[in-house]
Amino acid sequence: MKNRVITVITAFMMGAMLTACGSGEPASAPSVADNDKAAVQEKLNKQDSKTETTDVKTEDTSAESEVVSEAVTDAAPSENEPASDGKNILVAYFSRADENYNVGTIDKGNTQIVAEYIASEVGADSFHIETVTPYPADYDDCCDVAKKELADKARPELSGTVENMEQYDIVFLGYPIWWGDMPMAVYSFMDSYDFSDKVVIPFNTHEGSGESGTYSAIDSYLPNAQVLDGMAIQGKTAQEFSSDTQQSVRNWLDGLGF
């Protein structure tokens, strides 16, 4: 009888695990540590101070324009200023569409869906990390390429750059999990810029592996940045539970103080 009970319990647990890994489920926002929220607030307060100073200077310049008309022109925003309403926040992400595990052939990558939610909620600029040589559309072929890149510790060439990276104080960094790690293109991105004194907030999609230790990997790779704990969302969940995923992202951002 005892053995039978154990067998039934074991079967139930295996079934639950298979269900959790094999189907999309509504996402839930992770808890946020107090020090993570404090780090975000420090950068947001810094940006608020910059915005207030800019507003005061603009008002002063406008008043002086009655005497010196050129002052108005001098006070106009430069093309290098961010378009994120005074908050210098960037959402940089790697995401691949085409054939994907557990969701079939898709027009928009799982991580891109989450990235767009984040950018919309916090008023951030966005940058899609893309490689000069595209990855194969076929899932198995892409896996082969990704596996070789991981083994070679490759740094694939990227097709674009972030203009004025120095203006961003907060960088959300998104990616899927490939072979238990970030895609090598994400390492290429991190190699391309100086992340000193930036707050880096990772987020990722997966199909059962969670964040796979990548948050600590980023922390080690960017020693001069302040890397926070992130949010991991199942790719199928992002594709099939859009409203729930968006709300979970909103709750997570609220916890961070955005």
SVG drawing of the C-alpha trace seen along z (x, -y; Angstrom):
<svg xmlns="http://www.w3.org/2000/svg" viewBox="-5 -94 41 96">
<polyline fill="none" stroke="black" stroke-width="0.4" points="0.0,0.0 2.8,-2.4 4.6,-1.6 1.4,-2.3 0.9,-5.7 4.5,-6.6 4.0,-5.6 0.8,-7.6 2.5,-10.7 5.5,-10.3 3.3,-10.0 1.4,-13.1 4.6,-15.2 6.0,-14.1 2.7,-15.0 2.8,-18.4 6.3,-19.0 5.6,-18.0 2.6,-20.3 4.5,-23.2 7.3,-22.8 5.2,-21.9 2.5,-24.5 2.2,-28.2 1.0,-29.5 0.2,-33.1 3.4,-34.8 3.8,-36.2 6.0,-39.1 9.1,-38.2 9.7,-39.8 12.0,-42.9 14.8,-43.4 14.9,-46.7 18.4,-47.5 17.4,-46.9 14.5,-49.4 16.9,-51.8 19.3,-51.5 16.6,-52.3 15.3,-55.2 18.7,-56.8 19.0,-56.8 15.5,-58.1 16.0,-60.8 19.2,-61.8 17.3,-62.1 14.5,-64.1 17.1,-66.5 18.6,-66.8 15.1,-67.5 14.3,-70.1 17.6,-71.9 17.0,-71.8 13.5,-73.3 14.8,-76.1 17.5,-76.9 15.0,-76.9 12.7,-79.3 15.6,-81.6 16.7,-81.6 13.2,-82.4 13.1,-85.4 16.4,-86.6 15.2,-86.3 13.5,-89.6 17.0,-91.1 19.0,-88.6 16.9,-86.7 19.6,-84.2 19.3,-82.8 16.1,-80.9 17.9,-79.1 20.8,-78.2 18.3,-76.7 16.7,-74.4 17.2,-70.7 20.0,-69.1 19.5,-66.1 21.6,-64.0 19.1,-64.3 17.0,-61.2 13.4,-60.9 12.4,-59.2 10.8,-62.1 13.8,-63.0 14.4,-59.4 17.5,-58.0 16.4,-54.4 17.3,-51.9 15.7,-48.5 18.2,-46.5 17.2,-43.0 18.1,-40.0 15.1,-38.2 14.6,-35.7 11.3,-35.1 10.9,-32.2 10.6,-28.6 11.0,-28.4 10.6,-25.6 7.2,-25.1 5.5,-28.0 6.1,-27.0 6.8,-29.6 6.3,-33.1 6.4,-36.6 7.8,-38.3 10.3,-36.8 9.2,-35.9 11.7,-38.3 10.8,-41.1 7.2,-40.9 8.4,-41.4 10.9,-44.1 8.1,-46.1 6.0,-45.9 8.8,-47.2 9.7,-50.0 6.1,-51.2 5.6,-51.1 8.8,-53.1 9.0,-55.4 12.3,-53.9 14.3,-53.9 14.7,-50.5 17.5,-48.7 17.1,-45.3 20.4,-43.4 20.9,-41.8 23.8,-40.0 25.2,-40.8 24.7,-37.1 21.1,-36.2 20.4,-32.9 18.7,-30.2 14.9,-30.2 14.8,-26.5 14.8,-25.7 17.2,-22.7 19.6,-24.5 19.6,-27.5 20.3,-25.3 23.3,-23.9 24.7,-27.3 24.1,-28.5 25.7,-25.4 28.9,-25.9 29.0,-29.6 28.8,-28.7 31.5,-26.1 33.8,-28.6 32.8,-31.4 32.1,-33.3 31.4,-37.0 29.2,-37.4 29.4,-40.8 26.4,-43.0 24.6,-45.0 23.8,-48.1 25.0,-50.4 23.4,-52.4 24.0,-56.1 25.1,-58.0 25.2,-55.0 26.7,-57.2 23.3,-59.0 21.6,-56.0 21.7,-55.4 19.4,-52.4 19.7,-49.5 17.2,-46.7 18.9,-43.8 16.7,-41.0 17.4,-37.7 16.2,-34.1 18.1,-31.2 20.1,-29.2 21.9,-26.1 21.8,-27.2 23.3,-30.7 22.7,-34.0 23.0,-34.0 26.6,-34.9 25.3,-38.1 24.4,-39.4 28.1,-39.1 29.0,-41.0 26.7,-43.7 28.1,-43.9 31.6,-44.0 30.7,-47.0 30.0,-49.6 31.1,-51.0 28.6,-50.0 30.4,-51.8 28.0,-53.3 24.9,-52.0 22.1,-50.0 21.6,-46.9 18.3,-45.0 18.1,-41.7 15.0,-39.9 14.7,-36.7 12.4,-34.2 12.8,-30.5 11.0,-27.1 11.7,-25.6 15.2,-26.7 14.3,-29.9 17.2,-32.5 19.8,-29.6 22.3,-31.5 22.6,-34.3 21.9,-37.2 25.0,-36.3 26.9,-35.8 26.0,-39.4 27.0,-40.6 30.5,-39.0 30.8,-40.2 30.0,-43.8 31.9,-44.4 31.6,-48.2 27.8,-48.1 25.1,-47.5 23.3,-44.4 19.9,-43.7 17.9,-40.6 15.6,-40.3 12.4,-38.7 12.2,-35.4 9.1,-34.6 8.3,-31.4 8.3,-32.1 5.0,-30.4 3.5,-32.4 4.6,-35.6 3.1,-34.5 -0.2,-33.1 -1.0,-35.1 -0.3,-38.6 -2.5,-40.5 -1.3,-38.4 2.3,-38.9 1.8,-42.6 0.3,-42.9 3.1,-40.8 5.7,-43.1 3.8,-46.1 3.7,-44.6 7.5,-43.9 8.2,-47.5 6.0,-48.9 8.1,-46.9 11.2,-48.4 9.8,-51.9 9.0,-52.8"/>
</svg>
